[in-house]
């Protein structure tokens, strides 16, 4: 479908996709960029998928990602003199904790007030974006507005934090030239842990049961409310870890625009991966290829890089099409059965 769209717009699809592959894996640097982009996609995709297993739709990965970034950078610029084996885990834990706390809020609101998590997570995304922007706000000479608590005074009018200390940076795997860091290993380890949690533990069984059959879970004595809050807390922690890894492993500082759209692309990744950790890893790799190769594709073929967003949307549509088709067929079948039974009921 993407190729058809390119052809309709007057572009050569073969040149476009050749440029896409070259931009994402043509050189060692391009391949390293793709690998580096995979990490946050894996973690935020896992965040959405874990909540789905509990019957929840976490639209708040973007906000949880930002809160994790803020928490990690706050610890990362503090505590000079700490050894790396303590400072780095502390900064990562701060990112996980910040994301977890942000994720727990919509879970608690759903249990205590019945507020739907889709609405509350979307609203909290805006709150998180405004809060994160305020923390590094540069202030203004035209007013009495004070700069944010994490703003770097040496950056002038730019809203950005100071660089995190060397002891809080995620080490490189292949050196600073390729910039592949150990965050990819953390993302894959998180995928393995989520698989083990969902398939090999009692709490994972409870999460899936509450998500699939809440009435049966309640009848069996499972704590549905506590499970809901726990699922959203863990989901927030995964997204917060993604933000911490980007802050401590790639940028080494925080600015509001560093988050990009990773939190929203995670929804498509979770759906494409069908909620399974291995599927999410593969879907994250696909989206990283699309993201990393977009510029090269545009340069080689003249196809606008925005076409990548269209392709991602098509992927999302086709990934959800089987479920939609099943729902429509079941609905038609029920309507036909009701219509067939109507004459007998009137008689």
C-alpha positions as CSV (number, residue, x, y, z in Angstrom):
1,X,0.0,0.0,0.0
2,X,2.9,2.3,0.7
3,X,4.4,1.6,-2.7
4,X,1.0,2.3,-4.4
5,X,0.8,5.6,-2.6
6,X,4.3,6.6,-3.6
7,X,3.5,5.7,-7.2
8,X,0.3,7.7,-7.2
9,X,2.3,10.7,-6.0
10,X,4.7,10.3,-8.9
11,X,7.7,8.7,-7.0
12,X,9.6,5.5,-7.7
13,X,8.8,3.0,-4.9
14,X,11.9,0.9,-5.6
15,X,14.2,3.9,-5.1
16,X,12.3,4.9,-2.0
17,X,12.5,1.5,-0.2
18,X,16.1,1.0,-1.4
19,X,16.9,4.3,0.3
20,X,15.0,3.3,3.4
21,X,17.1,0.1,3.8
22,X,20.3,2.0,3.0
23,X,19.5,4.6,5.6
24,X,18.8,2.1,8.3
25,X,21.4,-0.5,7.6
26,X,23.6,0.8,4.8
27,X,26.7,1.5,7.0
28,X,27.8,0.6,10.5
29,X,26.7,4.0,11.7
30,X,23.3,3.6,10.1
31,X,22.8,0.2,11.7
32,X,24.0,1.5,15.0
33,X,21.3,4.3,14.8
34,X,18.6,1.7,14.1
35,X,19.7,-0.4,17.1
36,X,19.8,2.7,19.3
37,X,16.3,3.7,18.3
38,X,15.0,0.2,19.0
39,X,15.5,0.5,22.8
40,X,12.8,3.1,23.6
41,X,10.4,1.4,21.1
42,X,10.7,-1.9,22.9
43,X,10.2,-0.5,26.4
44,X,7.2,1.7,25.5
45,X,5.7,-1.0,23.5
46,X,6.0,-3.4,26.5
47,X,4.4,-0.6,28.6
48,X,1.3,-0.5,26.4
49,X,1.2,-4.3,26.0
50,X,1.4,-5.1,29.7
51,X,-1.5,-2.8,30.5
52,X,-3.5,-4.4,27.6
53,X,-3.0,-7.8,29.3
54,X,-4.8,-6.4,32.3
55,X,-7.6,-5.0,30.2
56,X,-6.3,-1.5,30.2
57,X,-5.4,0.9,27.4
58,X,-2.4,2.9,28.4
59,X,-2.2,6.0,26.2
60,X,0.1,7.7,28.7
61,X,3.4,6.2,27.7
62,X,4.5,9.5,26.3
63,X,3.9,11.3,29.6
64,X,5.5,8.5,31.6
65,X,8.5,8.6,29.2
66,X,9.0,12.3,30.0
67,X,8.6,11.8,33.7
68,X,11.2,9.1,33.6
69,X,13.5,11.4,31.7
70,X,13.1,14.2,34.3
71,X,13.6,11.8,37.2
72,X,16.8,10.3,35.7
73,X,18.3,13.6,34.8
74,X,17.6,15.1,38.2
75,X,19.6,12.3,39.9
76,X,22.2,12.3,37.0
77,X,23.3,15.9,37.6
78,X,23.4,15.5,41.4
79,X,25.7,13.6,43.8
80,X,29.0,14.3,42.2
81,X,31.7,11.8,43.4
82,X,29.5,8.7,43.6
83,X,30.9,5.6,41.9
84,X,29.3,4.6,38.6
85,X,28.1,1.2,40.0
86,X,25.9,3.2,42.4
87,X,25.1,6.4,40.6
88,X,24.0,4.9,37.3
89,X,21.5,2.3,38.9
90,X,20.3,5.1,41.2
91,X,19.5,7.4,38.2
92,X,17.8,4.5,36.3
93,X,15.8,3.7,39.4
94,X,14.7,7.3,39.6
95,X,13.5,7.1,36.0
96,X,11.6,3.9,36.7
97,X,10.1,5.3,39.9
98,X,9.0,8.6,38.3
99,X,7.3,6.7,35.4
100,X,5.7,4.2,37.8
101,X,4.3,7.0,40.0
102,X,2.9,8.7,36.9
103,X,1.4,5.5,35.7
104,X,-0.1,4.7,39.1
105,X,-2.3,7.8,39.1
106,X,-4.7,6.8,36.3
107,X,-4.8,3.3,37.8
108,X,-5.8,4.6,41.1
109,X,-8.3,7.0,39.6
110,X,-9.9,4.1,37.7
111,X,-10.3,2.0,40.8
112,X,-11.4,4.8,43.2
113,X,-13.6,6.9,40.9
114,X,-14.3,4.8,37.8
115,X,-12.5,7.4,35.6
116,X,-11.5,5.7,32.3
117,X,-7.8,5.3,31.9
118,X,-7.8,6.4,28.2
119,X,-9.1,9.9,29.3
120,X,-6.9,10.2,32.3
121,X,-3.7,9.1,30.6
122,X,-4.2,11.4,27.7
123,X,-4.8,14.3,30.1
124,X,-1.7,13.4,32.1
125,X,0.4,13.4,29.0
126,X,-0.3,17.2,28.7
127,X,0.5,17.7,32.4
128,X,3.7,15.8,32.1
129,X,4.8,17.7,29.0
130,X,4.1,21.0,30.7
131,X,5.8,19.9,33.9
132,X,8.9,18.6,32.1
133,X,9.1,21.8,30.1
134,X,8.9,23.9,33.3
135,X,11.8,22.0,34.9
136,X,14.2,23.2,32.2
137,X,12.5,26.5,31.4
138,X,15.1,29.2,30.6
139,X,13.1,32.0,32.1
140,X,12.5,35.4,30.4
141,X,14.2,38.7,30.6
142,X,10.9,40.4,29.7
143,X,9.1,39.2,32.8
144,X,9.8,38.1,36.3
145,X,9.4,34.4,35.4
146,X,12.1,32.4,37.1
147,X,13.9,29.6,35.3
148,X,13.1,26.0,36.0
149,X,15.0,24.0,38.7
150,X,16.8,21.8,36.2
151,X,17.7,24.6,33.7
152,X,21.4,24.9,32.7
153,X,22.4,28.6,33.2
154,X,25.3,28.2,30.8
155,X,22.8,27.4,27.9
156,X,21.5,30.9,27.7
157,X,18.0,31.2,26.4
158,X,17.8,27.4,25.5
159,X,15.6,25.3,27.7
160,X,17.9,22.4,28.5
161,X,19.3,20.7,31.5
162,X,23.0,20.4,32.3
163,X,24.9,17.3,31.1
164,X,24.5,14.4,33.5
165,X,27.7,13.4,35.3
166,X,29.9,10.8,33.8
167,X,29.2,8.4,36.6
168,X,25.5,8.4,35.6
169,X,25.9,7.8,31.9
170,X,25.1,4.4,30.3
171,X,28.4,3.0,28.9
172,X,29.0,2.4,25.2
173,X,29.1,-1.1,23.8
174,X,31.0,-0.2,20.6
175,X,32.4,3.2,21.5
176,X,31.3,6.8,21.1
177,X,31.6,6.8,17.3
178,X,28.8,4.3,16.8
179,X,27.0,5.3,20.1
180,X,25.4,1.9,20.8
181,X,25.0,1.7,24.5
182,X,24.0,-1.0,27.0
183,X,20.4,0.4,27.0
184,X,19.5,-2.1,24.2
185,X,20.6,-4.9,26.6
186,X,18.3,-3.4,29.3
187,X,15.4,-3.3,26.8
188,X,15.8,-6.9,25.8
189,X,16.2,-7.9,29.4
190,X,13.0,-6.1,30.2
191,X,11.2,-8.0,27.4
192,X,12.4,-11.3,28.9
193,X,11.3,-10.3,32.4
194,X,7.8,-9.3,31.1
195,X,7.5,-12.6,29.4
196,X,8.5,-14.4,32.6
197,X,6.2,-12.3,34.6
198,X,3.2,-12.9,32.4
199,X,3.8,-16.6,31.6
200,X,5.5,-18.0,34.7
201,X,4.2,-16.2,37.8
202,X,1.0,-16.1,39.7
203,X,0.6,-12.3,39.5
204,X,1.0,-12.6,35.7
205,X,-1.9,-15.1,35.7
206,X,-4.0,-12.7,37.8
207,X,-3.2,-9.8,35.4
208,X,-4.4,-11.8,32.4
209,X,-7.4,-13.1,34.2
210,X,-8.5,-9.7,35.4
211,X,-8.1,-8.4,31.9
212,X,-9.9,-11.2,30.1
213,X,-12.6,-12.2,32.6
214,X,-12.9,-9.5,35.4
215,X,-16.2,-11.0,36.8
216,X,-14.7,-14.5,37.0
217,X,-11.5,-13.0,38.6
218,X,-13.5,-11.2,41.2
219,X,-15.6,-14.4,41.9
220,X,-12.3,-16.3,42.3
221,X,-11.2,-13.9,45.0
222,X,-8.6,-12.0,43.0
223,X,-8.0,-8.3,44.0
224,X,-9.1,-6.7,40.8
225,X,-8.6,-3.1,42.0
226,X,-5.1,-3.7,43.3
227,X,-4.2,-5.6,40.1
228,X,-5.3,-2.7,38.0
229,X,-3.2,-0.2,39.9
230,X,-0.2,-2.6,39.8
231,X,-0.5,-3.1,36.0
232,X,-0.6,0.7,35.4
233,X,2.3,1.2,37.8
234,X,4.5,-1.4,36.0
235,X,3.5,0.0,32.6
236,X,4.6,3.4,33.7
237,X,7.8,2.0,35.0
238,X,8.7,0.5,31.7
239,X,8.0,3.8,29.9
240,X,10.0,5.7,32.5
241,X,12.9,3.3,32.0
242,X,12.7,4.2,28.3
243,X,13.0,7.9,29.1
244,X,15.9,7.2,31.5
245,X,17.8,5.2,28.9
246,X,17.4,8.0,26.3
247,X,18.5,10.6,28.8
248,X,21.5,8.7,30.3
249,X,22.6,6.8,27.2
250,X,22.0,9.0,24.2
251,X,21.5,12.7,24.9
252,X,23.2,12.9,28.4
253,X,20.9,15.8,29.1
254,X,17.2,16.6,28.9
255,X,15.2,18.9,26.7
256,X,11.4,18.7,26.2
257,X,11.7,17.9,22.5
258,X,13.9,14.8,23.0
259,X,10.9,12.6,23.6
260,X,9.6,12.8,20.1
261,X,6.6,10.6,19.3
262,X,8.0,7.4,20.9
263,X,5.1,7.2,23.4
264,X,2.4,7.3,20.7
265,X,4.2,4.9,18.3
266,X,4.3,2.4,21.2
267,X,0.5,1.8,20.7
268,X,1.1,0.6,17.1
269,X,4.1,-1.5,18.2
270,X,2.1,-3.2,21.0
271,X,-0.8,-3.9,18.6
272,X,1.5,-5.2,15.8
273,X,3.4,-7.4,18.3
274,X,0.0,-8.8,19.5
275,X,1.1,-8.1,23.1
276,X,3.8,-10.8,23.1
277,X,7.3,-9.6,24.1
278,X,9.1,-11.2,21.2
279,X,6.6,-9.7,18.7
280,X,7.0,-6.3,20.3
281,X,10.8,-6.6,19.9
282,X,10.4,-7.4,16.2
283,X,7.8,-4.6,15.8
284,X,10.1,-2.1,17.6
285,X,12.9,-3.1,15.2
286,X,10.6,-2.5,12.2
287,X,9.6,1.0,13.5
288,X,13.3,1.8,14.2
289,X,14.1,0.9,10.6
290,X,11.4,3.1,9.3
291,X,12.4,6.0,11.6
292,X,16.2,5.7,10.9
293,X,15.9,5.3,7.2
294,X,13.3,8.1,6.5
295,X,15.8,10.8,5.8
296,X,17.9,8.7,3.4
297,X,14.8,7.7,1.6
298,X,13.8,11.3,1.1
299,X,17.2,12.3,-0.1
300,X,17.6,9.4,-2.6
301,X,14.1,9.3,-4.0
302,X,12.5,12.6,-3.2
303,X,9.6,10.9,-1.3
304,X,8.7,13.1,1.7
305,X,9.8,11.5,5.0
306,X,6.2,12.1,6.2
307,X,5.2,9.1,4.1
308,X,6.7,7.0,6.9
309,X,4.0,8.1,9.2
310,X,1.4,7.0,6.6
311,X,3.1,3.6,6.3
312,X,3.1,3.3,10.1
313,X,-0.6,4.1,10.1
314,X,-1.3,1.5,7.4
315,X,0.6,-1.1,9.6
316,X,-1.6,-0.2,12.5
317,X,-4.8,-0.5,10.4
318,X,-3.8,-3.9,9.0
319,X,-2.6,-5.1,12.5
320,X,-6.0,-4.4,14.0
321,X,-8.0,-5.5,10.9
322,X,-8.4,-9.1,11.9
323,X,-9.9,-8.2,15.3
324,X,-12.2,-5.7,13.7
325,X,-13.3,-8.2,11.0
326,X,-14.0,-10.8,13.7
327,X,-16.1,-8.3,15.6
328,X,-18.1,-7.3,12.5
329,X,-18.7,-10.9,11.5
330,X,-19.9,-11.8,15.0
331,X,-22.2,-8.8,15.1
332,X,-23.6,-9.8,11.7
333,X,-24.0,-13.4,12.8
334,X,-25.9,-12.3,16.0
335,X,-28.2,-10.1,13.9
336,X,-29.0,-12.9,11.5
337,X,-29.7,-15.3,14.3
338,X,-32.0,-12.8,16.0
339,X,-33.8,-12.2,12.7
340,X,-34.2,-15.9,12.1
341,X,-35.6,-16.4,15.6
342,X,-38.0,-13.5,15.4
343,X,-40.9,-15.3,13.6
344,X,-40.8,-18.1,16.2
345,X,-40.9,-15.5,19.0
346,X,-43.9,-13.8,17.5
347,X,-45.7,-17.1,17.1
